[in-house]
C-alpha cells in the first residue's frame, strides 16, 4: 500500500501543483463586479485660496474586473485624488471623477462613481483681527462684574473671505467666577463659531475680573391714576 502511495511521488506532487495553479489562474481571471468606498484627497490647493463649500469626504465606486485584482483593491483602500493645481482664482470648479483620479489597474473598469462629479467653491484666503468677548458663569448672588480685562484683547482669524467677513467677534468659554485665582484671573479658550475659520495663534486668553455688590435696582415709579370723569 505504501509503495503505491510513494510510487512516482514527485510526479504526483507536480501534477497537484500544476492543477492548483490552473485553478488559481481560472479563479483569478473570473470577472466579477464589486463596490469600494474610497477616501477623497484634495491636493495642490493654491496658497491664496481656500475651499469654502462642503467637501466630499468619500466616493463610492462600482468596479468590474478579475476577482483577484478586485479582492486586492478591497483589502487595500486607495484614495481618490482631486488635483486643484489648475484652479487659477476664486469661484466654482467642477471635477469629474474618472479612473485616472483613482489610479486603477488596467484590468479594472470603472462602471460608475457616486457622486460622479464634485463641485467646489473656492474663495480668497483672508485674515482679520476681531475682538474677544468674555462670557461669565456662576456669578455670586447679589454680585456683579465691575470691570474686566482680557489679554490679548483681539485675535486674528483666517479663512475664506465670506466666512471671515461674517465674524464680528470671538467669544470665550464661560469664565467660572468661582474659579478665579488669588489675583482674580483665569484662563479660557475662544471659539470662532465657524468650522472653516481658524485662529492664526493660540485661541487661549487670560481674563482678569473685578466683582462687587450689584447696583440696587431703581425704585419702581407708580403710574398716576387718571382722574375719573
C-alpha positions in Angstrom: 0.0 0.0 0.0 2.8 2.4 0.9 4.6 1.6 -2.3 1.5 2.6 -4.3 1.4 6.0 -2.5 5.1 6.7 -2.9 5.4 5.4 -6.5 6.1 8.4 -8.8 5.6 10.7 -5.8 7.4 13.5 -7.4 5.2 13.4 -10.5 2.1 13.3 -8.3 3.2 16.4 -6.3 4.0 18.2 -9.6 0.6 17.3 -11.1 -1.2 18.5 -8.0 0.8 21.8 -8.0 0.0 22.4 -11.7 -3.7 21.6 -11.1 -3.7 24.1 -8.3 -2.1 26.8 -10.4 -4.5 26.2 -13.2 -7.4 26.5 -10.8 -5.9 29.7 -9.3 -5.5 31.2 -12.7 -9.0 30.4 -13.8 -10.4 31.6 -10.5 -8.4 34.8 -10.6 -9.4 35.6 -14.2 -13.1 35.2 -13.5 -14.7 38.6 -13.9 -16.9 40.0 -11.2 -18.3 43.3 -10.0 -17.8 44.9 -6.6 -18.2 48.2 -4.8 -15.5 50.0 -3.0 -15.6 53.2 -0.9 -12.5 55.4 -1.4 -11.5 58.4 0.7 -11.1 61.7 -1.2 -7.8 63.7 -1.0 -7.6 67.3 -2.2 -4.2 68.3 -3.4 -2.3 71.3 -4.7 -4.8 73.9 -3.4 -3.4 77.3 -4.3 -2.0 79.1 -1.1 -4.1 82.2 -1.7 -7.4 80.2 -1.9 -9.4 78.1 0.4 -12.3 75.7 -0.1 -15.4 77.3 1.4 -18.1 74.8 0.3 -18.7 71.4 1.9 -16.1 68.9 0.9 -17.0 65.4 -0.2 -15.1 63.0 2.1 -15.6 59.7 0.2 -16.7 58.4 -3.2 -18.4 55.1 -3.8 -17.0 53.1 -6.8 -18.7 50.3 -8.7 -15.8 48.3 -10.4 -15.6 45.3 -12.7 -12.7 43.1 -13.4 -10.7 40.0 -12.4 -11.8 38.7 -9.0 -8.3 38.5 -7.5 -7.5 42.1 -8.6 -10.7 43.3 -7.1 -10.0 41.5 -3.8 -6.6 43.2 -3.6 -8.2 46.6 -4.1 -10.9 45.9 -1.5 -8.3 44.9 1.1 -6.0 47.9 0.4 -8.3 51.0 0.1 -6.9 53.6 -2.4 -7.6 57.4 -2.3 -9.4 59.4 -4.9 -7.2 62.3 -5.8 -8.7 65.7 -6.8 -6.0 67.9 -8.1 -6.6 71.7 -7.8 -3.4 72.8 -9.4 -5.2 74.2 -12.4 -7.5 76.4 -10.4 -6.4 80.0 -11.0 -8.8 82.1 -8.9 -11.8 82.2 -6.7 -15.2 80.8 -7.9 -16.8 77.4 -8.5 -14.9 74.5 -10.0 -16.3 71.1 -11.1 -14.2 67.9 -11.1 -15.5 64.9 -13.0 -14.4 61.6 -11.4 -12.7 59.2 -13.7 -10.4 56.1 -13.5 -7.4 58.5 -13.7 -8.4 60.1 -10.4 -8.3 56.7 -8.7 -5.3 55.3 -10.4 -7.0 52.0 -11.1 -5.2 49.0 -12.6 -5.5 48.5 -16.4 -7.6 45.3 -15.9 -10.3 47.2 -13.8 -13.2 49.0 -15.3 -14.9 51.9 -13.5 -18.6 51.3 -14.2 -19.8 54.3 -12.2 -18.8 56.6 -9.3 -21.2 58.1 -6.7 -21.1 61.0 -6.9 -19.8 61.3 -10.4 -18.7 64.9 -10.0 -17.5 67.1 -7.2 -18.2 70.8 -7.3 -16.1 73.1 -5.0 -16.4 76.8 -4.2 -13.0 78.4 -3.6 -12.6 81.8 -2.1 -9.7 84.1 -1.3 -8.0 83.3 2.0 -8.0 86.3 4.2 -7.1 87.1 7.8 -8.7 89.7 10.2 -8.3 90.7 13.8 -11.5 90.6 15.8 -12.3 91.5 19.4 -12.7 88.9 22.2 -16.0 88.9 24.1 -15.8 87.4 27.6 -18.7 85.3 28.9 -19.2 84.5 32.6 -20.8 81.8 34.6 -21.7 81.3 38.3 -21.8 85.0 39.2 -22.4 85.0 43.0 -25.9 86.1 44.0 -26.0 89.8 44.7 -22.7 90.4 42.9 -21.8 91.8 39.5 -18.7 92.1 37.3 -17.5 95.7 37.8 -14.6 95.5 35.4 -12.7 93.0 33.3 -9.7 93.0 31.0 -8.7 90.3 28.5 -5.2 89.6 27.2 -5.0 89.6 24.2 -8.0 91.8 23.6 -8.3 90.6 20.0 -7.3 87.5 18.0 -6.7 87.1 14.3 -8.8 84.6 12.4 -8.1 83.3 8.9 -10.3 81.5 6.3 -12.5 82.0 3.2 -13.3 85.7 2.7 -17.1 85.4 3.1 -16.7 83.3 6.3 -14.3 85.7 7.9 -16.5 88.7 7.0 -19.3 87.0 9.0 -17.3 87.0 12.2 -17.5 90.3 14.2 -16.1 88.8 17.4 -15.0 85.6 19.0 -16.4 84.5 22.4 -14.7 82.8 25.3 -15.8 79.7 27.1 -17.7 81.0 30.1 -15.4 82.1 32.9 -16.5 80.5 36.1 -16.2 83.3 38.7 -15.9 80.7 41.5 -12.6 79.5 39.9 -10.6 82.8 39.8 -7.2 82.7 41.3 -6.0 85.0 44.1 -5.5 87.9 41.7 -8.9 87.5 40.1 -7.6 85.9 36.9 -8.5 82.9 34.8 -7.5 81.3 31.5 -10.1 80.4 28.9 -10.4 79.4 25.3 -12.0 81.4 22.5 -14.4 79.9 19.9 -14.7 81.3 16.4 -18.1 79.6 15.6 -17.3 78.6 12.0 -15.6 75.3 11.2 -14.0 76.9 8.1 -12.3 79.6 10.1 -9.1 79.1 12.1 -7.0 81.1 14.5 -3.6 82.2 13.4 -2.3 81.8 17.0 -3.4 80.1 20.2 -7.1 80.8 21.0 -6.3 80.9 24.7 -6.7 84.2 26.6 -6.2 85.5 30.1 -9.1 87.3 31.8 -8.8 89.5 34.9 -12.1 90.2 36.7 -13.2 92.5 39.5 -16.5 91.8 41.1 -18.5 93.7 43.6 -22.0 94.2 45.0 -24.7 94.6 42.4 -26.2 98.0 42.0 -29.6 98.2 43.7 -32.5 98.2 41.4 -34.1 101.6 40.9 -37.3 102.1 42.7 -40.4 101.5 40.7 -42.3 104.7 39.7 -46.0 104.5 40.4 -48.2 105.2 37.4 -50.6 108.0 38.2 -54.2 107.0 38.1 -56.2 109.1 35.6 -58.9 111.2 37.1 -62.4 109.8 36.9 -64.7 111.8 34.7 
